Amino acid sequence: MKPVPQPKRSSFEMLPLMDMIFLLLVVFIFMIVQMRPNFGISIELPDVGVKQPETPKQKTTVTISVSSDNSLFVNSTKCQFDQLHSVIVSQSKNVPVEDLSVILSGDKGADYGEIMKVFSILRENNISDILFDVNSVKS
């Protein structure tokens, strides 16, 4: 009597799987190289020595507030809209407008148009560093 042959066990070939992984790796590398932004022509820049870090200028801060009854305050001094620029200049101790930072805050009940009027007056007088003061909402 002949022994019954056992069926062949199936085997899992790793070589084709590794080939596919390397092929994908090569494709992704070429895609990344093609996605690189164009920065112009390649040039070699001259060395000029060590650049000293710039120290930031200290800015003078002025707070402008519009209350719920549309009254205007610069820091804590009440003023009119037509006097706004002169009061800012006097409150900021004659600091140039480049070194002036303005915090604009308005009450919830204040008229939005009045706040925008203050904003436009500041922009007309070349004050560009304007921050809006708001409350953060916790979620």
C-alpha positions as CSV (number, residue, x, y, z in Angstrom):
1,M,0.0,0.0,0.0
2,K,1.2,3.4,-1.0
3,P,1.1,6.3,1.5
4,V,-1.4,9.0,0.6
5,P,0.5,12.1,-0.4
6,Q,-0.2,15.2,1.7
7,P,-1.5,18.2,-0.2
8,K,1.1,21.0,-0.7
9,R,0.8,23.8,1.8
10,S,0.2,27.2,0.2
11,S,3.0,29.7,0.7
12,F,2.9,33.5,0.8
13,E,5.5,35.2,-1.4
14,M,6.9,38.4,0.0
15,L,9.0,39.5,-3.0
16,P,6.1,40.9,-5.1
17,L,4.8,42.8,-2.1
18,M,8.2,44.3,-1.5
19,D,8.5,45.3,-5.2
20,M,5.1,47.1,-5.0
21,I,6.1,49.0,-1.8
22,F,9.4,50.1,-3.4
23,L,7.6,51.2,-6.6
24,L,5.1,53.3,-4.5
25,L,8.0,54.8,-2.6
26,V,9.7,55.8,-5.9
27,V,6.5,57.3,-7.2
28,F,5.9,59.4,-4.0
29,I,9.5,60.6,-4.1
30,F,9.1,61.8,-7.7
31,M,5.8,63.5,-6.9
32,I,7.4,65.4,-4.0
33,V,10.2,66.5,-6.2
34,Q,7.7,67.8,-8.8
35,M,5.7,69.6,-6.1
36,R,8.6,71.7,-5.0
37,P,7.9,75.4,-5.7
38,N,9.9,77.3,-8.2
39,F,12.2,79.8,-6.4
40,G,13.7,81.2,-9.5
41,I,17.2,80.4,-10.8
42,S,19.8,78.8,-8.6
43,I,22.4,81.3,-7.5
44,E,25.0,81.3,-4.8
45,L,24.6,84.2,-2.5
46,P,27.7,86.0,-1.0
47,D,28.4,85.9,2.7
48,V,28.2,89.2,4.5
49,G,29.0,88.0,8.0
50,V,26.8,87.4,10.9
51,K,23.5,89.4,10.9
52,Q,22.8,91.0,14.2
53,P,19.3,90.3,15.5
54,E,17.0,93.3,15.3
55,T,15.7,94.5,18.7
56,P,12.0,95.2,18.4
57,K,11.0,98.8,18.9
58,Q,9.0,99.6,22.0
59,K,5.7,100.9,20.8
60,T,3.6,103.3,22.7
61,T,0.1,102.0,23.2
62,V,-3.0,104.2,23.3
63,T,-6.5,102.7,24.1
64,I,-9.5,104.2,22.4
65,S,-12.9,103.2,23.8
66,V,-16.4,103.8,22.6
67,S,-18.9,103.5,25.4
68,S,-22.5,102.2,25.1
69,D,-23.8,105.8,24.8
70,N,-21.3,106.4,21.9
71,S,-19.0,108.6,24.0
72,L,-15.4,108.5,22.9
73,F,-12.5,108.0,25.4
74,V,-8.7,108.1,24.7
75,N,-7.1,106.2,27.5
76,S,-9.4,107.6,30.2
77,T,-9.8,111.1,28.7
78,K,-13.2,111.9,27.1
79,C,-13.0,113.6,23.8
80,Q,-14.9,114.4,20.6
81,F,-14.5,112.8,17.2
82,D,-13.1,115.9,15.6
83,Q,-10.4,116.2,18.4
84,L,-9.4,112.5,18.2
85,H,-6.1,112.9,16.4
86,S,-4.9,115.8,18.6
87,V,-5.8,113.9,21.8
88,I,-4.0,110.8,20.5
89,V,-0.9,112.9,19.8
90,S,-0.9,114.5,23.2
91,Q,-1.6,111.2,25.0
92,S,1.2,109.4,23.1
93,K,3.8,112.1,24.1
94,N,4.5,113.1,20.5
95,V,5.7,109.6,19.5
96,P,5.8,109.1,15.7
97,V,2.9,107.2,14.2
98,E,5.2,104.3,13.1
99,D,5.8,103.6,16.8
100,L,2.2,104.0,17.9
101,S,-0.1,101.1,18.6
102,V,-3.8,101.7,19.1
103,I,-6.2,99.4,20.9
104,L,-9.7,100.0,19.8
105,S,-12.5,98.8,22.1
106,G,-16.2,99.3,21.8
107,D,-19.0,98.4,24.2
108,K,-21.5,95.8,23.1
109,G,-24.2,98.5,23.0
110,A,-22.1,101.0,21.0
111,D,-23.1,101.9,17.5
112,Y,-21.0,100.0,15.0
113,G,-20.8,103.0,12.8
114,E,-19.2,105.1,15.5
115,I,-16.5,102.4,15.9
116,M,-15.9,102.4,12.2
117,K,-15.7,106.2,12.2
118,V,-12.9,106.0,14.8
119,F,-11.2,103.4,12.6
120,S,-11.4,105.5,9.5
121,I,-10.0,108.6,11.4
122,L,-7.0,106.5,12.6
123,R,-6.4,105.2,9.0
124,E,-6.6,108.8,7.6
125,N,-3.9,109.8,10.1
126,N,-1.6,106.9,8.9
127,I,-2.0,104.9,12.1
128,S,-1.8,101.3,10.8
129,D,-1.1,99.3,14.0
130,I,-4.7,99.0,15.2
131,L,-5.8,96.2,17.5
132,F,-9.4,95.4,18.3
133,D,-10.2,94.5,21.9
134,V,-12.7,91.6,22.3
135,N,-13.6,89.1,24.9
136,S,-12.8,85.5,24.2
137,V,-15.6,83.0,24.4
138,K,-14.9,79.8,26.2
139,S,-16.6,76.8,24.6
